[in-house]
């Protein structure tokens, strides 16, 4: 159990430090670590935990405590959560201080412009990974495409979209 908790701490500390542009940017690596490397769950399990985290109120990264819980119960949930949210929070506070201190410097604009495509690419890679893990039939692929389109082009609440996709999947899947 200690080895598992240590592995959770190492994985989520690394992901915390890499989560540039938001937590979703590290989903592919998170999935690779818990599914492929450590084999703590299947890709479908990972997708289900992510969907559950998206349905719950709060940040998208609520999947981290769920993964910790799935792997090692209460202690896993605590270790994964502290490891994922602690380091990035400390760095954010430090960078925010610097960002405010140098608010009138022109390099700030260059940094923001340069980081935008990186963030978009990382979020797109996360979305692709989740689609590959969950859309295992042509019907599920259509459901994912329709729900994604509705999410982008309407103001419908994501819970309604999730519920609608789930109903279609249950009826026809």
C-alpha positions, 0 to 999 in steps of 0.5 A: 500500500505504501508503494502505491501511495508513493506512486500516486504522490509522484505521478500527481506531483509531476502532473501538478507541475505540468498542468500548464493551461489548466488541469485538462491539459494533463489528462492524456498523461494522467490516463496513460499513467493510471491505465497503461503504466500502473494498470490501476484501471481500464480506459473505460473506468478512467472515462467514467470517473472523468464523466462523474467528475464533470457531472459533479459541481466544482473543477474538472480535476475532481477526477484526481480524488476519484482516481486516488479513491479508486486506487487506494481508498481514503488515503489514496484520495488524500495523497492524490489530491494534495500532490495534484493541487498543492504544488501548482497552487504554490507556483500559481501564488508565486507567479501571480505575485510576479505577474502583478509586479511586472504588470507594465512590462511588454514581455507579458503580452508575448508570453500570453500570445505564445502560451495560447496555442500550447494550451489549445493543443494540450486541451485538444489532446485531452479531448481526443484521448477521452473520445478514443477511450469512450467512443468504442462503437460508431453509435457512441462516436456519433453521440460524442460528436453530437454532444460535443457540437451541442456543447460548443454551439449552444448554452445548454448546461453540460449536465443535460448534455451528459444525461442526454448522451447517457440515455441515448447510450443506454437505449441504443448501446 
